[in-house]
């Protein structure tokens, strides 16, 4: 399964990157709070000399807030100190008619940290879902998303038990729902960016922060879930290999830091073929051994036994070459 960005991952990255670039401002100060205040001051203070004076006074608070942050890390922080800084900062802002900016920043900060708890499905929902999954004909399942369908097809070609396949099917359905949530979040974010907001500038900013946060969380959830399922499907535990030699090669390939997901998919297919050929070689070997143990009753049987030995030797040489190629390929990826 080639790990490339699909249409949904591309859209998420593009939209979030564009919006981030559009909203990003060069931070003049080190503290996020001070940069936020300064951005608002630029919009509201028209007089350049007055703005320059405010900038100088604000710079002092930037240094004070940095020291306060260091005090938190070293255990010297006190609530009284923080309260004094907050009071003096508010006094400065009111002097420049920016009294509401600090409250707006705190709203934005709360919005960034806001994460509603996930709703747990009820017992009835779990039971209904399990029953519905049990009744599905897994052989006929098709997913609309190309990446999900590739995962599903790969799983069906492996040695998953029926229960494992049904569990994987349920997880893929859940991932499909997460993709839809991501699309909805991106749509809401894009729509909000293009709308003319009736509410105040600060409220509009808070709403954008919330929608941007939700879109990023949805994007992370989709990619994390997909990566987990991808690893599960390609994990050695479920890999369709019987020969210990092939399993060892597959482990080496998985441990190679230079192997991309696409490289792993390619090597996996080659190892599947190698595993089948080794099984065939074992069958030939058993047949040849039985032939050697049996006394030929005729010239024809003797000739057949000789041909069988020759066929076994040819296959053995062929597979030794294939094994050398695979070992070299995997070792080369580690360099």
N, C-alpha and C positions, 0 to 999 in steps of 0.2 A: 504494500500500500504506500504509494508515494505521498510523503508528508509535504504537500504543497498547500499554499493558501487557497482555499476554495472561495466561491463567490461570496459566502457569508463572512469569512474571515477577512477577505480583501476589503469588503465594504466597511467593516468595523474599523479596520486600521486606517483606511483613507479618511472616513468621516471624522474619527477622533483626532487624527493628525491635523487635518485642515482646521477643525475648530480650536485645537490647542494652539496652532500657529496664529490663528486669527485673534485669539484672546490673550496670547502671551505678551508680557511687557518686560522690558529689561529691568531687573531689580536694581534700584539705585542704592538700596540699603540691604543689610544682611537679614533683618527680621521680617517675616512675612507680614506681620501686623503693620509695621511701619511702611512697608511698600504699598500696602492696600490704602492706608491713610494718604500717602503721598499721591497715589494715582487719583484719588478723589479730589485732592487739593488742586491738582493740575486742571481738572475739569471745572472747578468752582471758583478758583482765585484767578481773576483776569489780570490784575496788576502784577507785572513781572518783579518789581522790587519787593512787593509784599510777599510774593511767592518765594523769592530767594531768601527773605528773612525767615519765613516759616520753615523752609528747607533746612536752614542752619539750626534752628531750635529743635526740629524733628530729629536731626542727626544726633543730637545729644541724648534724646530718648532711645535711639537705636542702640547706642553704646550702653546705656543704663539697662535696657532689656536683655542685651547680650550677657552682661554681668549677672543679671538676675537669673538667667537660664543656667549659667555656670554654677551659681549658688545652689540651684536645684540639684544639679548633678553631684555636687560635693557635700550636700546635706546642710548647707548654711542658709537655705531658703527659709524665709518666714512670711506668714500671711500678712503681717503688718507692713513689711517692706513692699510686698506686691500691691497692697491696698493703697499705699502712699504713692507709688508710681502711677497706678491707675487714676488716682484722684488728680495728680498733677498733669497727667496727659489729657484728661478730660478738660481741665481748666485751660490748657493750651488750645485745644480744638475749639472750645467755645469762643475764645478770643478771636479766632479766624472764621467764625460762623460754620464750624464743622462739627458741631456738638453731637449730631446723630450718626456720624461715621463709625465711631467705635462700637456702638450698638449693632450697626449693620454688619461690621466685621465679625462680631460674636455670633450673629445669626448664621453667617456664611460658614463659620467654623463648626457650629453645631450641625449644620446641614451636611458638611463633609463627613462628619463622624456618625451621622445618622444611618443606621442599618436595621431595618425592620426584621424581627426574628422570622425565620422561615416557618411556614405553616406545616405542621405534621399531618400526614393523611390519617383519617380515622380508620378504625378496624374494619368497618364496612367497606371503605374505599380500597383498603389493602386486599380484602377478600374478593371484592369484585374485580380488581385488577388481575389477581392471580387466576381467577376463574376464566376471565376473558383471554388471558395469555395461554392457558392450558387448552383452550378450544381452537386456537389459531393453527392453521396448517402452515408450519414453518417453511416448508418447501416452496410455498407460493408467495412468501413475503418479499416485497420490493420496497426499498426506501427511495424517496424522491431525490434526496441529496446524494451526490456521487460519492463523496467520501464515506458516508454511512453505508451505502450499498457495497462499497469495496470491503469495508470491515466485515459486513455481514456475509458476503460471498467467501471471504477468506476463512471465516469461522466455520462455515458449512463444509468447507473442504478439509477441515481438520478433525481431530478425534475428540470433539466435544460430545459429552453425553447429552441426551435429550433435555434433561433438567438444566444442564449448563447452557445449552443453546437458548432455552426459554428465558433463563435469567439474563443472558446477554441481549436477547430481543427486548426485554423490558427496559434494560439500561439504554439501549439505542433509542427506544421510544422516548425515554426521559431526556436524552440528549437532543432529540428532535424538538422537544418542547422548549428546551433551553435556547436552541437556535431561534425559535419563534420569538421568545422573550427578547433576545438580542436584537432581532429585526425590529420589533416594536419599540424598544428603547432607542435605537438609532433613528427611527422615524420620528419619534417624539423630540429627540434632540435636534435633528435637522429642521423640523417644523418650527421649533422654538427659536432657533437661530435666525430664521427668515421672517419671523413675525414682528409686527410693530406692537410693542407692549404698552398697554394702557396703564398698568400699575407703575409704581415708582421705579427708578433706576436700580435702587438697592434690592427691591423685591424681585425684579427681573433677573438680577445677577444671582440671587439666591436660588431661584428656580432653575437657572442654567447650570449652576453648580450641582444641584440635586440630580438633574437629568443626565449631566455629564458623568457623575459618579455612578449612577445606575447603569449607564451604557458600558462603562469600563468594567464594572463588576460582572455584568452579563457576558461581556467578551471574555473575561478571565475564566468564568465558570464554564463556558463552552469549550475553550481550548484545554483547560485542565481535565475536564471529563473526557474529551476526545483522546487526549494523550494517555489517560489511564486505560481506556478501552483498547487503544492501539497496542499498548504494552501487554495487556491481558491476552489479546488474540495472538500476538506474536511471541508470547512468553514460552520459554522452553517446556514448561509444565504441560502446555497444551499443543506443542509443536508435533506434527505428524511424523516423528522419526522413531524408528525402532532400533536401529543399529547404534551401538554405543559410540562407535567412531564418528558417526554423523552428528550425534548429540554433542560430542566434544567440539566438533568444528562449529556447530551452531552457537555454543556457549562462547567460543573464542570470538566469533563474529559479533555477538551482542556486546561483548566487553570492549571491543575496539572503539576508541573515542572518535575515530575518523569516519566511522560508518554512519552514513545518513540513513534515514528511514527508507528512502528509495533503494539505497545499496543493500539494506537488510532484506527488503522485499525480493530483490534480484537473487541474492545469495540463497535465500530461503527456497526459492523455486528450483535452483540448481541442486540444492541439498535434498529436496524432495525426490528429484530424479535419481540422484546418487543413491539414496536410501532404497529406492525401489530396485535399482540395478544390483545392489549388494544382496538384497533379499533373493533376487533371481539367481545370483551367483551361488548363494548358500544352497538353493534347491538343486542347482546343477552339480554342486559338490557332493551332495547326498546321493544323487542319482549315479554319479561316477563311482563313488565308493561302493555302492550296492552292486554295480556292474563288475567291479574288480573282485568282489567277494564271490561272485557267481561264476561257475565254470561255464564257458561258452559251449553250447551244444552243437553249434554249427559255425561254418566259416562266416555266414551272414551275421550272426550274433556277435562274433568276434570283431567284424568290421564295424558294426554299430557301436560297440563299446569303444573302439579306437576313435571313431568320429566324435563320440560323446566327450572323451578325454580332451580331444583337440579343441572342441567347442568351449569347454570349460577353461582351458588355458588361454584362448583368445579373449574371452570375456574378462578373465582375471587381469590380463595385460591392459586391456582397455580401461578397466576401473582403476588400476594403479595410476595410469596417466591422468584420469579424471581427478583422482584424489590429490595428486601432486599439483594439478592446476588449482584446485580449490584451496589447498593449504597455502600455496604461493599467493593467491589472490587475497586471502584473509590476512596473511602476515604483511603483505604490501600495504594494506589499509592501516596497519598499526604504525607505520613509519611516519 
